[in-house]
Amino acid sequence: MKVVIRHKVGDINAWLAGHQDRVDLFAQVGSGFDTYQDADDPNSVVLVVETPDLEKLGSMVNAPENDAVKAKHTVLEPITMSMPIQL
């Protein structure tokens, strides 16, 4: 399942420099992700994550042990997760 994760960052360069940390984190809950930046706001980013387990992904995103990584990469709350709608 593809899940869209959106949030803002305080410093896009610090966030971009943390790409390998995101690769390592998301490898625990999925098979990969794509990275996007809003065209009208360079500090607004989107990840599209491929995951078999939405609950595990949500737990990882909200885990207190990942707060230091979020701070290092200037991730700002809220972090919004959206999943596909089955029509």
C-alpha positions as CSV (number, residue, x, y, z in Angstrom):
1,M,0.0,0.0,0.0
2,K,1.2,3.5,-0.8
3,V,1.0,6.0,2.0
4,V,1.5,9.8,1.6
5,I,3.3,11.5,4.5
6,R,3.4,15.3,4.5
7,H,5.1,17.7,6.8
8,K,7.1,21.0,6.9
9,V,10.7,21.4,7.8
10,G,12.6,24.3,9.4
11,D,15.6,24.0,7.1
12,I,15.3,22.1,3.8
13,N,19.0,21.7,3.5
14,A,19.3,20.0,6.9
15,W,16.3,17.8,5.9
16,L,17.8,16.8,2.5
17,A,21.2,16.0,4.2
18,G,19.3,13.4,6.3
19,H,18.2,11.3,3.4
20,Q,20.2,8.2,4.4
21,D,18.6,8.3,7.9
22,R,15.2,8.2,6.2
23,V,16.3,5.4,4.0
24,D,17.3,3.4,7.1
25,L,14.1,4.3,9.1
26,F,11.7,3.5,6.4
27,A,13.5,0.3,5.5
28,Q,12.1,-1.1,8.8
29,V,8.5,-0.6,7.7
30,G,8.4,-0.7,3.9
31,S,10.1,-1.4,0.6
32,G,10.9,2.2,-0.4
33,F,9.7,5.7,-0.7
34,D,9.7,8.7,-3.1
35,T,10.5,12.2,-2.0
36,Y,8.7,15.4,-3.2
37,Q,8.8,19.1,-2.4
38,D,5.9,21.5,-2.8
39,A,6.3,23.8,-5.8
40,D,5.2,26.8,-3.9
41,D,6.8,26.1,-0.5
42,P,10.4,24.7,-0.4
43,N,10.0,23.8,3.3
44,S,6.9,21.5,2.7
45,V,7.8,18.0,1.8
46,V,6.0,14.8,0.9
47,L,7.1,11.2,1.1
48,V,5.2,8.4,-0.7
49,V,6.0,5.3,1.2
50,E,5.3,1.7,0.0
51,T,4.4,-0.3,3.1
52,P,2.6,-3.5,3.9
53,D,1.7,-2.4,7.4
54,L,0.1,1.0,8.0
55,E,0.0,0.5,11.7
56,K,3.7,-0.3,11.9
57,L,4.5,2.8,9.8
58,G,2.4,5.0,12.0
59,S,4.1,3.7,15.1
60,M,7.5,4.3,13.6
61,V,6.6,7.9,12.6
62,N,5.3,8.7,16.0
63,A,7.9,6.7,18.1
64,P,9.5,8.9,20.8
65,E,12.9,7.3,20.0
66,N,12.8,9.0,16.6
67,D,12.4,12.5,18.1
68,A,16.2,13.1,17.9
69,V,16.2,12.3,14.2
70,K,13.3,14.6,13.6
71,A,15.0,17.4,15.5
72,K,18.2,16.9,13.6
73,H,16.4,17.1,10.3
74,T,14.2,20.0,11.4
75,V,10.9,18.1,10.9
76,L,8.0,20.2,12.1
77,E,4.7,18.8,13.5
78,P,2.1,18.0,12.4
79,I,3.0,15.0,10.3
80,T,0.1,14.0,8.2
81,M,-0.4,10.5,6.8
82,S,-2.9,9.8,4.1
83,M,-3.8,6.4,2.7
84,P,-5.6,5.3,-0.5
85,I,-9.3,5.2,-0.6
86,Q,-10.8,2.0,-1.9
87,L,-13.5,2.9,-4.4
